[in-house]
Amino acid sequence: MFCSLSFYRKRKLVAAAAIFLLFLLGVTGVSAAARSAVAAKGISLPIVMYHGMLEEKNRQGVYVVSPELFESDLSYLKEHGYTAVVVQDLIDYVDSGKPLPEKPVMLTFDDGYYNNYLYAYPLAKKYGMKIVISPIGIYTDRDSLTEEDHALYSHITWDQIREMMDSGYVEFQNHSYNLHGTAQSGRLGAQKRKSESVETYRALLEGDLSRMQREMTEQTGYTPTAFVYPYGIVSRESVPVVKSMGFQATMNCENRRNRITDDPDCLFGMGRFLRTAGVSSEKFFSRCLGTGG
């Protein structure tokens, strides 16, 4: 009798366990299917492109905004539920499915001006919003030697890069070591000259980007994962070169939102919205976030 009762109890326990397991499998299956559907459809990601930041109003314009405007931007994003992500967050999502925030946005700074360290970095910490800075290597080398900190024209030093990186609020990417020439110099950014061969261009591009990668690694222990095209100029011959070097993402200057999926190629050629002075946070973000307000 006691053996029979024990047998029936065991059967009930086994049945209950089986039902629970089926429930878990069902939930897991639904969750996996939901994640797969989201990954296939993609997540909208607006990327904002800043450059310099100065308090003097007469210096503000297309490539320079005030610290007050940047703080207004951070406050607006915070109030509207946006979370600032960095390139590594995108890579983790694409490679392993690590979830992104519900409303992601990326805040990038090109050229690595000292005023990014002076103004943007403290505000990023204040609002708990991460930023991405892409310095020009040759200027960081130069100003690391002179140690002259001037908000108008200085660039960040390696010491400042290490400090910001250690804070956890700033990610650094590759913006070339010395490819910021103008059209007058015969090459605009990383653009291929019409007269040069693909082999010559490839050697030049690899040499420059490799130097920046090497210096960043030696100075910080971190190797950039993205290449940010100078002036947003992309020669088609550069694409296979950048990929072959191990970069997992690139950014240009096209004014558009990005669709992040589980396809690694979605991280190449990401567009960005240029942030200029004289436009309120509400007006600017209603356009680049696609919210209408």
N, C-alpha and C positions, 0 to 999 in steps of 0.2 A: 504493500500500500504506500509506504513512505517512498519506496523507490519510484513508484508510478507518479506520485505528486512531484517528486524531484525532476522526473523526466519531462512532465508537462510544463513545469516552470522553465526548464531549460529551453524547451521548444518555443515558449512565449518570448523568452529573452532573445533567442536567435532571430525569431520573426521580427521583433521590435528593432533589433540591430540592423536587420536587412532593410526594413522600411526606412530607418534613419539614414542608412548609407545611400539608398536610392534617392532620398530627398536631397542629400548633400550633392550627389552627382548631378541631380536635376538643376539645383541652384548653381553649381559650378558651371554646368553646361550652358545655362542661360547667361551667366556672367561672362563666360568666355565668348559666347556668341555676340553678346552686347558689345564687349570690348573689340571684337573683330569687326563689327559693323561700324563702330566709331572710327577705328583705325582706317578702314577702307574709305569712309566718307571724308575723313580728315578733320583736323581742328584748326580753326581760324587763328592765325597769329599775326598781329600787327607789330612791326618793328619800327621804332622811332630812331632817327639819326640826328644826334647833336654833334656839335664841334666845339667851339669855344664858349666861354661863359665869363662875362665881365659886368661890373656894376655901372661903368660909365655909359650913359644912354647914347652918347654920340658914337660909341664903338659897336653898338648893337645893330644887327641887320640880318642878312641871309644866313651867315654862318656863326653868328654870335648872339646868344640870348642872355638875359639877366639871371642871376641866381634866384631872384624872386619869381620869375616866370617858371623856372625849373621846379621850384618848390610848389608852385601852383599846379603844375603838371602832376607831381607826385601826390599831392593832396586830392586832386580830381580822380586819379586812378584808384587811390585807396578808398575813397568814398563810394566809388562805383564797383567795388569788389574785384578789381584786377590785381593779379599777382605777377611781379616781374620775374622772368625766367632768364637763364643764360644758355649758351650753346650746349653745354654738357647736359642740361635738362632735355633738350631736343634729341640729342644722341641717345640718351638713356631710354627715351620713349620709343624711338625708332628701333633700337637694337634689342631691347628687352621688354618693351611694353610698360615700363614704369610710368604710372599716370602723370599727366600734366595737370596743373591747376585748372579749375573750371573756366576761368577767364584769364588766359595768359597774355602777357605783353612783354616785349623786349626793348630795353633802353640802351642804345649804343652810342659811344663817343669815338669819333674818328680823330686820328693824328696824335693824341696823347698830350694835350696841352697841360701845363702846370696848373692852369685854372680849373681843370677837372678835379685835380687833387685838392685844390684850395676851396672850391665851392661845391662841386657835385658830390664828391665822396662823403663829406659830413652830412649832407642832406639825404643821401641814399641810406646812410646808417640811421638817421633820425626817423625816417619813414619805413625802415625795414624793407627797402626795395633794392634788389640787386641791379648792378649795371655792368655793361661790357665795354671795356676800353681797348682800342686798337692803336697802339703807338707806332710812330715811324722810328725805326731802330737807330738810324744815324743821328737823329736829333736827341734821342735818349742818351746815346753814347756821349755826344758832345756836351750836353748839359749836366751829365753825371760828373764830368771832369771840371767844369766851370763852377758848378754848384751855385749858379745864380738863379734865384727864384723870383721871376717877374711875371705877374699875372697876364701881361699883354703878349709877351713873345716867348717866354720860356716853355720848355717841355718837361714832362715828368722824368725823374731820375730812376735809376735801378733801385735805390733805397726806398723811394716812394712807391714804386711798383710792388716791391716785396711787402711793404706795410699794408697796402690796400689788399693785396692778394691774401695775406694772413688774416685779414678781418673777416673773410668769407663773403663780403659784399661786392667784390669786384672780380670779374673774370677778364683775362687778357687774351687777345687774339692777334693774328699776324696781319699787319697793314703794309708790309714790305719793309725791307731795310733801307733802301734808297731808290725807290721808284716813284718819286713824286715830281718828276720833271713836267714842264708845261709843253705846249705845242711848239713854242719857240725853241725849245731845246732839242726838238726832233723826235721826242717820244712823250706822249701824254699818258702819264701813269704807267701801268703795266701793258700798254698797248703795243702790239707788234708793228714794227715799221714795214711799210710796203716793200721797201728795197731789201730787207733782210730775209734770209732763208729760215725755214722752220727750225732747222738744227741750231742755227745761231740764236734764234729767239728762245728756244727751249733751254739752251745752256745759260743764257742771261737770266731768264726767269727762275730757273732752278737754283742758280748761284745766289741770287738775291734772297729768295724766300728761305733757302737753306741757312743762310747766314743769320737771318732773323730767328728762325727756329732754334738754331744752335745757341745763339746768345741768350734767348729767353730761357732755354733749358739750363744753361750754365749758371745764369744769374738767379733763377728762382726754383729750379727743379721741376718746373712745369713746361710742357710742350703744347703750344697752341694747336687747336683742332680745326680752326676755321681760318680762311683767308678772306680778308675784306678788301675788295678791289679799290685801289686808289682812283678817286674821281668816279668810281662806278663803271669805268671803262673795261669792257670784257672782250678780248679778242678770242675768237672761237678756238684758235690754236692753244690758248692757255688752259682750256678746260681739262683735256687729258693730262696735261703736265701737273696741274694742281691735284688731280685725283691720284695720279701715280706717286705723288709725294706723301700720300697718306692723309691729306686733309679730308675731313668728313663733312664740311659745310663751306659755303661761300656766300657772301653778301654783295649786292650791288646798290645802286641808287634809284631803282625803279619805284615809283610811288604806287604801291599796291600791297594788299594783305597777302599772307602766305597760307597755304593749305598744308598742314603737317599730317602725314599719313605714316603707315608702317613701311613705306618705300624709301630706302636710303637716299635716292636721287632727289627727294622732295627738299632736302636740305641744301641743295646746290642752286645758286642763282636766286637766293631769297631777296625780295624787295624790301625797301625801307622808305618811310616817310620823313622827308627833311623837315626838321623843326626850325622855324625862323622866328625872329622877333616880331612883335606887333600884332600877333594873333592870340586871342584868348585861349585858355585851356579848353573851354567848352566848345568853341568853334573848331579848334584843331582836332580834338579827339572825336567829335561827332563825325568828322570826315574819315580819319584813319582807323577808328574803331568800327565804323559802319553802324553806329548806334542811333544816329540822328539826335543825340542829345544826352 
